[in-house]
Amino acid sequence: MIRPHVSAAPLYAPPGIAAEGSGPQPSSENKARQETVTMIEHLKGYHETVDFKDRPLFRLYHNTEAEDYPPHWHSNPEIIVPLKDIYTVRINDNEYVLQEGDFIYISSACIHHLIAPPDGERLIFQPDYSLLSNLPELSDAVTLMSPATAIRSSEYPELTAKLKAAMLEIEREYFSNSTLSGAKIYSKLLELMVMVGREYAGSAPGFDASRDKQLEYTEKFMGVCEYINEHFSEDLTLDDISEMSGFSKFHFTRLFKQFTGKTFYRYVNIKRIEYAEKLLIDPSTSVTEAAVHSGFSSLPAFVRMFKQIKGCTPTEFRNMRDKTWR
């Protein structure tokens, strides 16, 4: 699958120029409030605890700090839109150099390193993970976007314009006192994620079939992903799932890779490791228990796959929460 490179648009137009479709601009008081908020307030080891003190379930920053943020992770996803100059995100061995107007979605529990230019500004939005994980279809899309999905405005101008409008509306509602503003932010977040999710699925090389068949296959493989998300801890085999979906093993393998950008077993293991991460956050759950409950038949297999996907062992991942960052 080809990952889209999408972008969102500037939050604020240049002085004296209203951004197209932006509506009323934030007041100087609200803008100042955004720019003075400290980005990382609670960091212990690599683990950042996001404080939803302004809005339950949401955190938004208009960040202008020429400051790098060390490798860290948090339990909620993160959306970043550079408004002025570049912004660099490093995840494992991948580096995303975002230009003005680019957009990136970073999955929850993903260790990332943020690098700022000497002068610049960017919009950073962190919604609570439960807002996305509790909807089956959206949970499928989020898995497909893991660990990060970057979208470039130069490649997706129409999608960029729509994402820009959604982000601007989220910003306005976040700093407003309007009735049901939290509900409006959530609706815009869902709208944004649906746009990105559909564009992501639509960016695949394409099924070798007619347009009608492509739509049929897309619907079928969304159902397959939903089934995996609900049964990943069970003994899922390629033979069983391909038969259940009505394809030969060879045909299913090819189509699944086209749709998700991952092999069948890679996708299943990503879902298992995502669940294991949540279990490991609880100190009362042993590494062995996390392995068993997330669907692994042996501890060595779990440790090996965890390190392959996360870049560290389960024990190292757990210790990151308690190790003081120096």
C-alpha distance (Angstrom), angle and dihedral (degrees) to the residues before:
residue distance angle dihedral
M1 . . .
I2 3.77 . .
R3 3.77 110.2 .
P4 3.77 110.4 -134.7
H5 3.78 118.5 -121.9
V6 3.79 102.4 -145.2
S7 3.74 134.3 169.3
A8 3.74 141.4 -163.1
A9 3.76 125.3 -141.8
P10 3.79 134.5 -107.6
L11 3.75 115.8 -68.7
Y12 3.77 92.0 -145.6
A13 3.78 127.5 33.5
P14 3.81 118.9 -131.3
P15 3.79 113.4 -80.8
G16 3.77 111.0 -67.3
I17 3.81 93.9 9.1
A18 3.78 121.2 98.2
A19 3.79 114.9 -142.6
E20 3.78 112.1 -116.6
G21 3.79 110.1 -96.9
S22 3.78 91.8 1.7
G23 3.79 98.3 119.3
P24 3.80 119.6 -161.2
Q25 3.78 113.4 2.3
P26 3.83 121.0 -125.9
S27 3.75 115.6 -92.0
S28 3.80 119.0 -103.3
E29 3.80 88.2 -111.7
N30 3.80 92.5 55.9
K31 3.79 92.7 43.9
A32 3.80 90.9 51.3
R33 3.78 89.1 48.5
Q34 3.81 89.8 54.5
E35 3.77 94.5 48.8
T36 3.80 96.1 50.5
V37 3.81 97.4 52.3
T38 3.80 114.0 111.1
M39 3.80 110.4 -121.4
I40 3.81 103.1 -147.1
E41 3.78 110.2 29.4
H42 3.81 103.2 159.5
L43 3.81 114.8 36.3
K44 3.80 121.0 159.5
G45 3.74 113.3 173.2
Y46 3.80 104.2 -40.5
H47 3.80 93.3 -31.9
E48 3.78 118.5 103.2
T49 3.79 118.5 -165.3
V50 3.79 108.4 -151.3
D51 3.79 113.1 -141.1
F52 3.79 111.4 -144.9
K53 3.77 91.1 -163.5
D54 3.81 98.6 138.2
R55 3.80 97.7 41.4
P56 3.81 127.9 12.8
L57 3.84 108.7 -116.7
F58 3.82 95.3 5.6
R59 3.81 139.0 75.9
L60 3.79 124.4 -177.0
Y61 3.80 129.5 -178.5
H62 3.76 132.3 -171.0
N63 3.77 92.5 -156.3
T64 3.82 122.3 -164.1
E65 3.80 99.4 159.0
A66 3.82 117.3 130.9
E67 3.78 86.4 -144.7
D68 3.79 132.3 120.3
Y69 3.79 118.6 -135.5
P70 3.83 116.8 -141.8
P71 3.80 122.5 -123.1
H72 3.79 107.2 -65.8
W73 3.78 142.7 148.5
H74 3.78 137.6 -153.3
S75 3.77 136.0 -170.6
N76 3.80 94.5 -110.8
P77 3.80 128.6 67.7
E78 3.80 122.2 -109.9
I79 3.79 133.2 -140.0
I80 3.80 119.1 -161.7
V81 3.80 127.3 -170.1
P82 3.83 117.9 179.2
L83 3.80 110.2 -140.9
K84 3.79 98.6 -179.4
D85 3.81 128.2 20.1
I86 3.80 124.5 -16.4
Y87 3.80 129.9 -49.9
T88 3.80 124.6 -160.8
V89 3.79 126.8 -145.4
R90 3.80 121.4 -171.8
I91 3.80 120.8 -163.1
N92 3.80 116.4 175.2
D93 3.82 104.9 -52.1
N94 3.81 94.4 -19.8
E95 3.79 123.6 97.0
Y96 3.79 121.5 -164.7
V97 3.80 112.6 -163.3
L98 3.78 102.0 -165.0
Q99 3.77 119.6 -156.4
E100 3.79 125.2 -153.0
G101 3.79 108.4 -64.3
D102 3.80 96.0 17.4
F103 3.78 119.8 132.6
I104 3.79 130.7 -146.0
Y105 3.79 131.9 -176.5
I106 3.83 114.8 -158.0
S107 3.79 117.6 -164.0
S108 3.78 123.6 -124.8
A109 3.83 118.1 -91.7
C110 3.80 89.9 21.0
I111 3.81 115.6 137.2
H112 3.80 108.1 -130.7
H113 3.79 137.8 168.9
L114 3.82 121.1 -146.1
I115 3.80 121.7 -152.0
A116 3.81 121.3 -169.8
P117 3.81 129.4 -159.7
P118 3.83 120.5 -123.5
D119 3.78 90.2 -98.1
G120 3.76 127.4 20.6
E121 3.76 148.1 93.4
R122 3.75 136.4 -130.9
L123 3.78 141.0 -179.8
I124 3.81 115.1 -121.2
F125 3.80 120.6 -171.0
Q126 3.81 125.4 -174.6
P127 3.82 118.0 -174.9
D128 3.78 122.8 -173.7
Y129 3.82 110.9 -91.8
S130 3.80 93.3 -127.2
L131 3.80 90.3 65.9
L132 3.81 89.3 67.5
S133 3.80 103.7 27.6
N134 3.80 98.0 56.3
L135 3.80 94.6 64.8
P136 3.84 109.4 76.0
E137 3.82 97.5 -148.5
L138 3.78 92.4 44.8
S139 3.80 91.0 47.1
D140 3.81 87.9 55.9
A141 3.80 91.1 51.9
V142 3.80 92.0 47.8
T143 3.81 90.2 54.4
L144 3.80 90.2 51.8
M145 3.81 89.0 52.5
S146 3.83 93.2 52.0
P147 2.98 132.0 156.7
A148 3.81 91.9 5.7
T149 3.77 140.0 -27.1
A150 3.79 120.5 -157.4
I151 3.80 121.9 -167.0
R152 3.80 123.5 -164.4
S153 3.79 122.9 -148.8
S154 3.80 90.8 -145.9
E155 3.81 90.2 62.9
Y156 3.82 101.4 34.8
P157 3.83 107.7 31.6
E158 3.83 95.9 158.0
L159 3.80 93.9 48.7
T160 3.79 89.5 44.7
A161 3.78 91.8 56.8
K162 3.80 91.4 51.9
L163 3.80 93.1 46.6
K164 3.78 89.6 48.8
A165 3.80 91.3 55.2
A166 3.82 91.7 49.2
M167 3.80 93.6 48.2
L168 3.80 92.2 47.5
E169 3.79 89.9 51.8
I170 3.80 91.5 48.9
E171 3.81 90.2 51.7
R172 3.79 93.5 48.7
E173 3.79 93.1 48.3
Y174 3.81 93.1 44.9
F175 3.80 92.3 59.9
S176 3.79 96.5 37.4
N177 3.77 131.2 91.1
S178 3.80 93.3 -140.7
T179 3.78 120.7 142.3
L180 3.82 112.6 -95.5
S181 3.79 91.6 6.2
G182 3.81 89.9 146.2
A183 3.78 90.5 56.2
K184 3.80 90.1 48.6
I185 3.82 91.0 51.6
Y186 3.80 89.8 51.3
S187 3.80 92.1 49.2
K188 3.81 90.7 50.7
L189 3.80 91.1 47.3
L190 3.81 89.8 53.5
E191 3.79 90.4 46.8
L192 3.79 90.5 51.0
M193 3.81 93.9 47.5
V194 3.80 92.4 48.1
M195 3.80 90.0 52.5
V196 3.79 92.6 49.5
G197 3.81 92.9 42.3
R198 3.79 93.2 51.6
E199 3.77 92.3 45.6
Y200 3.79 89.5 48.9
A201 3.80 92.4 52.1
G202 3.77 90.7 42.6
S203 3.79 92.2 53.3
A204 3.80 93.5 67.4
P205 3.81 115.9 115.6
G206 3.80 86.3 -102.8
F207 3.75 135.9 -111.0
D208 3.78 115.9 -81.4
A209 3.78 92.2 -114.4
S210 3.78 144.5 83.0
R211 3.79 121.1 -68.8
D212 3.82 90.8 -99.6
K213 3.79 90.8 51.2
Q214 3.80 91.2 48.2
L215 3.80 89.9 55.9
E216 3.79 90.4 46.7
Y217 3.79 92.1 49.8
T218 3.79 92.1 46.9
E219 3.79 91.5 54.1
K220 3.81 91.6 45.5
F221 3.79 94.8 49.9
M222 3.79 92.1 46.5
G223 3.79 84.8 57.7
V224 3.80 90.9 48.8
C225 3.81 91.0 52.0
E226 3.79 90.7 48.2
Y227 3.81 90.1 51.9
I228 3.81 91.1 50.2
N229 3.81 90.6 48.9
E230 3.80 89.8 55.6
H231 3.83 97.8 41.8
F232 3.83 105.3 29.8
S233 3.81 92.4 120.3
E234 3.79 90.6 60.4
D235 3.81 127.4 81.6
L236 3.80 97.9 -83.9
T237 3.80 115.8 -178.8
L238 3.77 131.1 -171.1
D239 3.81 90.3 -125.6
D240 3.80 93.8 54.6
I241 3.81 97.1 44.3
S242 3.80 94.5 44.8
E243 3.81 90.2 50.0
M244 3.79 91.3 47.1
S245 3.80 90.3 52.5
G246 3.80 92.9 49.2
F247 3.82 98.5 -114.2
S248 3.75 133.8 113.9
K249 3.79 113.1 -105.7
F250 3.80 91.5 -109.1
H251 3.81 94.3 48.5
F252 3.82 92.7 44.3
T253 3.80 92.0 50.0
R254 3.80 92.2 53.2
L255 3.81 95.5 44.9
F256 3.81 94.2 44.2
K257 3.80 91.1 53.5
Q258 3.81 90.5 48.6
F259 3.80 91.6 50.4
T260 3.80 100.8 43.4
G261 3.79 103.6 22.0
K262 3.82 86.7 -127.6
T263 3.77 136.4 86.9
F264 3.79 117.2 -104.9
Y265 3.81 94.4 -106.0
R266 3.80 92.5 43.4
Y267 3.81 89.9 55.1
V268 3.82 92.4 47.7
N269 3.79 91.9 49.0
I270 3.81 92.2 49.1
K271 3.81 89.1 55.8
R272 3.79 90.6 48.1
I273 3.79 93.6 49.6
E274 3.82 91.7 47.0
Y275 3.80 88.7 56.1
A276 3.80 92.2 44.3
E277 3.82 89.8 55.4
K278 3.80 90.1 59.2
L279 3.81 91.0 49.1
L280 3.81 93.3 48.9
I281 3.80 91.6 56.0
D282 3.81 86.9 69.4
P283 3.84 106.2 78.0
S284 3.80 90.7 -153.5
T285 3.82 91.1 65.1
S286 3.80 113.7 84.1
V287 3.79 122.4 -141.5
T288 3.80 89.2 -112.4
E289 3.81 91.5 53.0
A290 3.80 90.4 48.9
A291 3.80 89.4 52.1
V292 3.80 94.1 50.3
H293 3.81 96.3 43.6
S294 3.80 92.7 48.4
G295 3.80 92.9 53.9
F296 3.81 107.3 -96.3
S297 3.79 118.6 137.6
S298 3.81 94.9 -153.9
L299 3.79 137.5 28.8
P300 3.85 94.8 -129.4
A301 3.80 90.6 53.5
F302 3.80 90.3 50.0
V303 3.81 93.8 48.7
R304 3.80 91.9 46.8
M305 3.81 94.1 49.3
F306 3.82 93.2 42.9
K307 3.80 90.9 54.8
Q308 3.79 91.7 44.8
I309 3.80 92.5 54.1
K310 3.82 102.4 31.8
G311 3.80 101.2 29.3
C312 3.81 93.2 -123.2
T313 3.80 138.8 63.8
P314 3.83 121.4 -97.4
T315 3.80 90.1 -107.3
E316 3.81 92.1 50.3
F317 3.81 89.3 48.1
R318 3.80 90.8 52.9
N319 3.79 93.1 45.8
M320 3.79 91.0 54.0
R321 3.79 88.3 73.8
D322 3.80 92.5 58.3
K323 3.77 101.8 34.9
T324 3.79 111.2 97.8
W325 3.79 112.8 -126.6
R326 3.79 111.6 -118.6
